[in-house]
């Protein structure tokens, strides 16, 4: 259980404002992640071109997110980054109405990735500061992002069932407009505490810890096992005869399972260490992607989608709890940006390879994602062996479990 260290009270309605700040951008993901490939398919792009369009912006994100995170660490208010991110992303959403060819779509989507990359990591850093200063539960704050994802995914599935994939640019514009409003509502928590004199040299802080970087790399590789599903899951389900509403339900089932874990995160954290949560997430991912190519039918896929509670949520909560333990607040946005960098880098690589594999082997390619999860599990095991007996960056002892 994390107890707050601040003596001053939190900003008014901190939880509600964090909920809005999470719900809006992750609601955008509920539109873009499942259905942007469907929109690309309506433009008659090949599987390889779809893989390229999805992978290149990921590379852009991993470059921009750490840079903007470092800038946010030096601002009086991190929420200023959210305002600029929301407004510039909205402009790129408008541009989607005007593009149809491969290169124009790639350029606009890459710009959107650059502008939107830092939004969720900065919100994460604000939320984690709330955990650190006032003892809020991270899962209880982050869960509303998942609620936003479900709501927008279901809505988009319904709209695609009525008007087809061409409706995406319109809905994306409305969703990005909501991120601008959420940026104005986000909590203002002021400048982070100054580091002590001995920690002003970053080499002495958490940024220089090999075990922490290996932990983030291992978790990112495991998360990258979702790449083929993110790129081609909805397309595969269309091919086997599911309509837009059924696809929306399948995506939403995964996130509903995610929501259940976030709500129960305080209970889970009392009984499972972050290491155990991450290992469970990797193990379930291996099984999930090995089973996915089988002809499961709608109800079988519905059950399999529930495994997202482990393959994403357990991994994500485990990483965030370790960051709270180890990373000092003055490095919070930078470390979130670094984690986003690793996440994006391996997801981009896996997405690029998924396009080539899926073009050649179709749904039979999913066992390659199971092997990716195995690699993530091995890297996390290495991170656990590398950890020191005490966390110099954060001042807490490191659990050996």
ZADORO-291545 format. One line per 2 residues: number of its first residue (from 1); their letters; for each residue x negated, y negated, z negated of C-alpha. Coordinates in steps of 0.25 Angstrom, whole numbers. Layout:
% residues N
NUM) a) X/Y/Z | ...
This chain:
% residues 401
1) xx) 0/0/0 | -6/-13/4
3) xx) -4/-25/-6 | -5/-39/-2
5) xx) -17/-48/-5 | -12/-62/-3
7) xx) -7/-71/-14 | 1/-80/-5
9) xx) 15/-75/0 | 17/-70/14
11) xx) 23/-79/25 | 39/-79/24
13) xx) 45/-68/31 | 32/-61/34
15) xx) 38/-48/37 | 49/-53/46
17) xx) 39/-62/54 | 29/-50/55
19) xx) 41/-41/60 | 44/-51/71
21) xx) 30/-53/75 | 28/-38/76
23) xx) 42/-35/83 | 41/-45/94
25) xx) 27/-41/100 | 29/-26/98
27) xx) 43/-28/104 | 36/-33/116
29) xx) 28/-19/116 | 42/-12/115
31) xx) 44/-18/129 | 31/-18/136
33) xx) 25/-4/130 | 36/5/135
35) xx) 42/-3/147 | 30/-11/153
37) xx) 26/2/161 | 41/4/165
39) xx) 41/-10/171 | 27/-7/178
41) xx) 34/5/183 | 45/-3/190
43) xx) 34/-11/197 | 30/2/203
45) xx) 16/3/197 | 9/16/197
47) xx) 5/23/184 | -9/19/185
49) xx) -5/4/188 | 4/5/175
51) xx) -8/11/167 | -17/-1/172
53) xx) -6/-11/169 | -5/-6/155
55) xx) -19/-4/152 | -26/-17/157
57) xx) -18/-26/148 | -22/-17/136
59) xx) -36/-20/139 | -32/-35/139
61) xx) -26/-33/126 | -38/-27/119
63) xx) -46/-38/123 | -37/-50/119
65) xx) -31/-44/106 | -44/-44/98
67) xx) -48/-58/103 | -34/-64/99
69) xx) -35/-56/86 | -48/-63/82
71) xx) -42/-76/86 | -30/-74/77
73) xx) -39/-71/66 | -45/-85/67
75) xx) -31/-92/68 | -24/-99/57
77) xx) -11/-91/61 | -12/-78/69
79) xx) 2/-80/73 | -3/-90/83
81) xx) -8/-79/92 | 6/-73/92
83) xx) 12/-85/98 | 2/-86/109
85) xx) 2/-71/112 | 18/-71/113
87) xx) 18/-84/122 | 8/-79/132
89) xx) 13/-65/132 | 27/-71/135
91) xx) 21/-78/147 | 16/-65/153
93) xx) 29/-58/151 | 35/-69/160
95) xx) 25/-66/170 | 29/-51/171
97) xx) 41/-56/179 | 32/-61/190
99) xx) 23/-49/192 | 25/-36/199
101) xx) 11/-31/205 | 1/-23/198
103) xx) -10/-34/196 | 0/-45/192
105) xx) 7/-36/182 | -7/-31/176
107) xx) -11/-46/174 | 1/-51/168
109) xx) 2/-39/158 | -13/-40/155
111) xx) -10/-55/151 | 1/-51/143
113) xx) -7/-41/136 | -18/-51/133
115) xx) -8/-61/127 | 0/-51/119
117) xx) -12/-43/114 | -14/-50/101
119) xx) 1/-51/96 | 3/-38/89
121) xx) -11/-38/83 | -10/-52/77
123) xx) 4/-48/71 | -2/-36/66
125) xx) -13/-44/59 | -3/-53/53
127) xx) 5/-41/48 | -8/-35/42
129) xx) -11/-48/35 | 3/-47/29
131) xx) -1/-33/24 | -14/-38/19
133) xx) -9/-51/12 | 5/-47/7
135) xx) 6/-32/7 | 16/-31/18
137) xx) 17/-17/25 | 12/-17/39
139) xx) 22/-7/44 | 34/-15/39
141) xx) 29/-27/47 | 24/-19/60
143) xx) 37/-11/61 | 45/-22/66
145) xx) 36/-22/79 | 40/-8/81
147) xx) 55/-12/79 | 53/-23/90
149) xx) 46/-12/99 | 58/-3/97
151) xx) 69/-14/100 | 62/-19/112
153) xx) 59/-5/118 | 73/-1/116
155) xx) 78/-14/122 | 69/-13/134
157) xx) 73/2/137 | 87/-3/137
159) xx) 84/-14/147 | 76/-5/156
161) xx) 87/5/156 | 96/-7/161
163) xx) 87/-15/170 | 75/-7/172
165) xx) 60/-9/169 | 60/-23/176
167) xx) 67/-29/164 | 53/-29/156
169) xx) 48/-43/159 | 61/-49/154
171) xx) 61/-42/141 | 46/-44/140
173) xx) 48/-59/141 | 58/-59/130
175) xx) 50/-50/121 | 37/-59/122
177) xx) 46/-71/119 | 49/-64/106
179) xx) 34/-63/103 | 33/-78/104
181) xx) 44/-79/93 | 38/-69/84
183) xx) 25/-76/85 | 31/-89/79
185) xx) 38/-80/68 | 25/-72/64
187) xx) 20/-75/50 | 9/-86/48
189) xx) 0/-80/38 | -12/-90/39
191) xx) -26/-88/41 | -32/-75/36
193) xx) -41/-75/24 | -55/-79/26
195) xx) -65/-67/26 | -75/-67/14
197) xx) -89/-71/17 | -94/-57/18
199) xx) -84/-53/29 | -85/-65/38
201) xx) -95/-57/46 | -85/-47/54
203) xx) -96/-36/54 | -93/-35/39
205) xx) -78/-33/41 | -69/-23/46
207) xx) -72/-27/61 | -85/-20/59
209) xx) -80/-6/54 | -82/5/63
211) xx) -72/14/56 | -61/3/58
213) xx) -64/2/73 | -64/17/75
215) xx) -51/17/67 | -44/7/77
217) xx) -50/14/89 | -45/28/84
219) xx) -31/22/82 | -32/15/95
221) xx) -35/27/103 | -24/35/96
223) xx) -14/23/100 | -19/24/114
225) xx) -14/38/115 | 0/31/117
227) xx) -5/24/130 | 1/34/140
229) xx) 14/34/133 | 14/18/133
231) xx) 11/18/148 | 19/29/153
233) xx) 29/34/142 | 41/26/147
235) xx) 38/30/162 | 37/45/158
237) xx) 50/44/151 | 57/37/163
239) xx) 51/48/172 | 58/59/163
241) xx) 71/52/164 | 72/43/151
243) xx) 80/30/153 | 75/16/148
245) xx) 83/18/135 | 78/32/132
247) xx) 63/27/134 | 66/15/125
249) xx) 71/25/114 | 59/33/116
251) xx) 50/21/114 | 58/16/103
253) xx) 58/30/96 | 43/29/95
255) xx) 44/15/89 | 55/18/79
257) xx) 46/29/74 | 35/19/73
259) xx) 45/10/65 | 48/21/55
261) xx) 33/22/52 | 31/7/50
263) xx) 42/6/41 | 37/18/33
265) xx) 22/13/34 | 21/9/19
267) xx) 25/23/15 | 16/30/25
269) xx) 4/22/21 | 6/26/7
271) xx) 5/41/11 | -4/41/23
273) xx) -18/34/25 | -20/26/38
275) xx) -30/36/42 | -19/47/41
277) xx) -9/39/48 | -18/36/60
279) xx) -22/51/61 | -7/55/61
281) xx) -4/45/72 | -15/51/81
283) xx) -11/66/78 | 3/63/82
285) xx) -1/55/94 | -9/68/99
287) xx) 4/76/98 | 13/65/104
289) xx) 5/64/117 | 3/79/118
291) xx) 18/81/118 | 23/69/126
293) xx) 21/76/140 | 31/87/136
295) xx) 45/86/142 | 52/81/128
297) xx) 64/75/133 | 70/62/127
299) xx) 72/68/113 | 58/74/113
301) xx) 51/61/117 | 60/54/106
303) xx) 54/63/96 | 40/62/101
305) xx) 41/46/101 | 43/47/86
307) xx) 28/51/85 | 25/36/88
309) xx) 26/34/73 | 13/41/72
311) xx) 6/39/85 | 7/24/84
313) xx) 12/20/70 | 4/28/61
315) xx) -9/24/69 | -5/9/69
317) xx) -2/9/54 | -14/17/50
319) xx) -23/7/58 | -16/-5/52
321) xx) -18/0/38 | -32/2/40
323) xx) -34/-12/45 | -27/-17/33
325) xx) -37/-9/24 | -50/-13/31
327) xx) -48/-26/39 | -49/-40/32
329) xx) -38/-50/36 | -47/-60/42
331) xx) -50/-49/53 | -36/-44/54
333) xx) -32/-49/68 | -46/-46/73
335) xx) -45/-32/69 | -30/-30/74
337) xx) -36/-36/87 | -47/-25/87
339) xx) -37/-14/84 | -28/-19/96
341) xx) -41/-19/104 | -44/-5/102
343) xx) -29/-1/103 | -28/-8/116
345) xx) -41/-3/122 | -38/12/120
347) xx) -23/10/124 | -28/3/137
349) xx) -38/14/140 | -27/25/137
351) xx) -17/18/145 | -26/16/157
353) xx) -30/31/157 | -15/35/155
355) xx) -11/28/168 | -21/37/175
357) xx) -17/50/168 | -2/47/169
359) xx) -4/45/184 | -11/58/185
361) xx) -4/67/175 | 9/60/170
363) xx) 14/63/157 | 5/75/156
365) xx) -6/65/152 | -1/62/138
367) xx) -11/73/132 | -22/63/135
369) xx) -15/53/125 | -15/65/115
371) xx) -30/66/116 | -31/51/115
373) xx) -24/52/101 | -34/63/97
375) xx) -46/54/100 | -39/43/92
377) xx) -38/53/80 | -53/57/81
379) xx) -57/42/81 | -49/39/69
381) xx) -55/51/62 | -69/45/65
383) xx) -64/31/60 | -60/38/47
385) xx) -74/44/46 | -81/31/48
387) xx) -73/23/38 | -81/18/26
389) xx) -78/20/11 | -73/6/10
391) xx) -67/-4/20 | -76/-16/19
393) xx) -68/-24/28 | -55/-23/20
395) xx) -60/-19/6 | -52/-6/4
397) xx) -57/8/3 | -55/16/15
399) xx) -46/29/14 | -53/41/18
401) x) -40/49/22
